[in-house]
Amino acid sequence: MKNKKKKILIVAGGTGGHVFPAYNLCEDLRSKRNYVEIITDKRGEIFLNKYDKRKFKTIFSSTINYKNPISFILSIMIIFMSFLQSIFLIKNKKADLVIGMGGYTSLPFCMASKVLDVPFIIYENNLLLGKANKFLLPFSKKILISYKELKGIKSKYFDKIVVTGNILSKKILNFNTSTTKKKSSKLLSVLILGGSQAANSFGKKLPVIIKRCREKNIKVAVYQQCTNDQIKKLKKYYSELKIKHEVFNFKKNLHNYFKKIDICITRAGSSMLAELVNCRVPFISIPLPNSADNHQFLNAEYFKKKKFGFLIEEIDIEKKLFVLINSFNKDRSVLSKIIINQKRYNDKDVYKKIEKSVEEI
């Protein structure tokens, strides 16, 4: 099957951290004349509907719910239905290869491909191997990983590892970082990103910090992602403070903001942090406290140790965030040093490495 154009199904859990890399990979593999389709759940459908409805199918999805016997039985039934759907889709599409992007939706689909003797590979973009990928690894042909420092893989599976880097959009990989950003010597421009769930807590906690900046005569401009029901309130809040602002829920091309800003405050999803590093944007990462196995903290800690960005835990927002922003306002060279460190890293070869791995199967 080497060098043959393949029929490939990419299965992804419903969070942005799984769906967006799946979409990016789909775009690249299709450009090489493969037949490619994405499989996701109802949560992933919300994101993909904003891109291209023709590129994906949805299946049932559920975690195993241990809270009570009835919930447990229902979750097992849903997973079994998902398995049957997966069998049908793989046979109907005559798939040559399945690529699992992580998340519990990928588990029954990849196991169905194993039953049908269709090879599958998996992708992990965090610093800790996810639960679904940990279960699937013994059955997979390969595991594509973003970072060689990934934890959680037993030594007997090391021969399956392919370090590819992060699967990012080509707009990010080809982002022109040499263009000088038009800056004001006084205005500090801040982009606030809440991740795929739009971080309801950011919409409540961070405007208070921005107000404090205003009160201390730090001139700021704010571009903030929030939930739909927060938009009107935040617009009014910033307008009353006479702060330059833009408030939104979802944007396809977040990179358009990257040349406008001095600093980004973000959750610590691996793909988002990788986008910022590739585009040379200094950032403060605030990990989601209840992320699975605390993987967002591990991501943020890794980037902090590389001196690519800063880390503040959510519990410390009130105590530490203003102090950090004020330090940037007093000395912009702190941000310049971060950009210099970020220039040591890029993911430009990710698709070449994946293409080689796909051709070998």
N, C-alpha and C positions, 0 to 999 in steps of 0.2 A: 504493500500500500504506500510505500515511500514515494514522494514527489507527485502522488495523485491528488487531484483536487477532491476535497472531502466534504461530506455532509456532516456538519458539526452542530451539536446542541449544547448551548451554554446554560447551566442552571445556577440560579443565584437566589439567596435569601432576600427578604424584602427591605433591608435597610440600604441607605445610600452607599455605605461602605462596600456592599456586595453588588448592588445594581449598577452603579456608575462604572466600575471596572469592567463588568460584564458587557455593558453597552460599548465602551471604548474598544474592547477586544473584538466584539462582533463587527464593528466598523472596519477594523484592520483586516480581519480574516476575510470579510466579504470583498474588500478591495483586491484581494489576491484570488478572486473568483471561486472561493469556496461557497457552498450553501451553508448559511449560518442562521440559527434562530435562538432566541433567548427564552428560557423557561423560568418563571418566577411565581410568586404568590400574589394575593390581593394587595398586600402592602407595596410590593415592587411595581405592580400595575400602575399605582398612583404616579410614580416617577416616570415610568416609561411612556405613559400616555402623553406626556409633555414633549416627547421626542419623536417616536415613530411607532404607531400602533401596529404596523405590519410586521415588526421584527420580533414579536414575542407572543407566547402563550402562557396562560395561567393554570396552575394546578392547586389542589387543596394543600393546606399546610398547617402543621400544628407542632408545638413542643409536646413532650410527654408531661402531662399535668398530674402531679402526685397529691394534690390538695385533698381530694376525696375520691372514693371508689368510682362514683359516677363520672366525674371529670376525667379520671384516668382511663376508663373504658371508652369514653367519647374521643379522647385524644388518640388512643390506639386505633379506633375505627377510622378517624380522619387520616392518619398516617397510612393505614392499609389502603384506603381509597386513593391516596396520593400515589402509592406504589403501583396500583392497578392503572391509574392514569398514565403513569410514567412508562409502564410496559407498552401501553397502546401507542403513545407518542413516539417512542423510540422505534417501534416496529413500523408505524405508519410513515415516519419520515425516513426510514431506512438509514439511520444514522451510522456513520463510520466511527465517530468519536464523540464522547461526552466530556465536557469540561465543567467541573464543579467549582464554583467561586466561593463556597462557604455559606454558613447559615443552615438552619435546620431543614429548609426546603430542598437543599442539595442532597440530603442523606437518602431518602427513599428513591430519588431519581437515579443517583449513582449506583445504588444497590440493584435497581431494576436493570441498569446497563450491564452490571456484573452477571446477573442471572441470564441475560440474553447474549452473553459473551461479546459485548461491545466494549472495547477498551475505554477507560476514563482516566483523566488526570485531574488533579485538584490544585487550587491556587490559594495561598495564604499571604495576606498583606500586612498582618499585625506582627508584633514581636513575640507573641505567645500563640502556639498552635490552638485553633479553635476546636470546640468539642466535636462538631460534625466532621471536620477534617481529621481529627485524631482517630475517630472511629473508621473513617474511610481509607486512611493511609495504607493499611496492610493490603487492601484490594486494588489500589490505584497503580497505574503504570509509572507515574511520576508525580512529584509535588513541585510546583513552581512557587518560589518564595521571593518576597521583596527584599528581605534582609538576611544576610548570612548569620546574623546574631540571633535568629529565631530560636526560641526555647520550646521544648516539648516533644521533640522528635527523638525516638530511640535510635541508638547507634546502628542497629541492624537495618534501618531504613535509610541510612545516609546516602546509599547509592541511588536512591530515587530523587534526590534533591537537585533542582536546577535553580540557581540564583538568577532571576531575571530582572529584578528591580520592580518598580511600581507600574501598574497598567494605568497610565494616565492618557487623557485626550491629546491628540497631536497638536492642538492649539496651545496646550500647556508645554509640551515638549519642545515646540518651536517658538515659544514665547520670546519676544525680542527684549532681552534683559539689558541690552547695551543702550537703549534709548533713555536719555536722561529724563527723569520724572520732573514735571514742573512743580516746584515746591515754593511755599512761602517760608521765609526764615522764622516766622512767628507761629503760623498755623500748624497744628499737629492733627493730621488726618487719620481717623481710626475706622477700620472695617470690623464689624462685629458679626461673626458667623456662628449659628447655633447647631450646625450639622443638619442631617436629613430630617430631624424632628423639630427643627427651628427653635429649639431650646427656650421653652417657656420661662425657665428660671433666669436666663440672660435678659429677657425682656423686663423682668422685675428688678433684678439686682444691678445690672450695669448702668442703666440711666441714672441711678443715684450717684454712682462714681463719676459719671460725666458731669452731673450737676455740681459736684464738689470741685471738679476741674474748673468749671466756669466761675465758681465762687472764689477760687484762688488765682483768678486772672490767667489761667492757662487757656489759650485760644485753641479750640478744637472744632473739627468738622467730623460728623458721624455718618457712616453708612451702616445701617443695622438690619440684619435679618431677624424676623420675629414671627410669631404665630399670626394668623389672619385677624384674630380678634384683638390683637394688641396694636395693630397698625394705626388706627385712628387715635388712640390714646397717646401713643408715643410721638406721633406727628405734632399733636397739640402740646405735649410736654416740652419737646425740643424747640418748638416755635415760641413758646412763652419764655424760654431761657435765651432766646435769640441766638441759637446755635445752628449753624449750617448743617443740614441733615438730609438724608434720604432713607426711608424706611420701606422694607419690602418683605415678602414671604419667600418667593422662589425666583431665582434668576438662572437661566441656562448658561450664561456666559459670565460667571463671577470674575474671571480673569480680567474683564474690562475695568474692574476697580483697582487692579493691582498697581497700575501706574499712577493712580490718584492718591494713594495712601502712604503713610509712614509706618504704620503698625497694624497688624491684624490680631484681634482677640477671638479665639476659636476653641471649639471642642478638639479632642485629640484623636479623631479618626485618622487612621494611617494615610489614606488617600489624600485627605485635605492637607495634612501636614506636608506630605510629599509634594503636592501642588505648590504650596507656598515656598518650599525650599527650591524647587526647580525654577520658580519665577523670581527668586531672590527677594522675598518679602519677609521682613522680620515679624515674629509673631509671639504672642503670649498664649500658651495652651492651657486650658482649664478642663481637665478630663471629666467626662461624665462619671459621677460617683458610683453609679450602679451598673456600669458596663460589665459584660460577661467576663468573669475571672479577672476583673480590674484591668483589662487589656489596654484601655485608653491611658491609664496612668503609666503603664510600661512603655507605650508609644511616646508619650510626652517626656518621660524620663530619658529615653534613648536620645531624642532630639536635643534635649537640654545638655546632656553629656557631650554631644557632638558640637555644642555651642552654635546650634542652628536657630535656637529660639529660647524662650523663657517658660517656666512652669509655675503655675499657682494652683493649688487645690481649691475646690469650690468653697470649702469651709473657711478659707483664708481670703476670700475676695474682698471683704470689707476692710480687712487689716492691711493687705499687701498691694492690692491693685493700684490704688491711687498713688502710693509711694513709688511704684515702678513707673507709672506713666509720668509722674512729675520728674523722675530722673531722666527720662528721655527728653522732656521739654527743656531741661537745664543743659543737657549734653547730648546732642544728636550723634556724636561720634560713637556712642554705645550701639546705635542701630547700624551704623556704617560697618562696624567690626563684625556684627552678625552677618551682614551681606557678604563680606569677604570670606567668612567661614563657609557660607552656603555655596559659594562658587566651587568648592571642592567636590560637590556632589551633583550628579544628574542621572536621569533615567532614560536617556535618549536611545539606548540600544535594546530596550525592553521587547519591542516587537520582533526584532531580528532573532533574539534568543528564543522567544516563544515559537516563532515560525520553524526554527530548527528542531525544536522539541516535538512539534506537531508532525513534521515531515518524517521523523524517526519512528513514529508509531504506525 
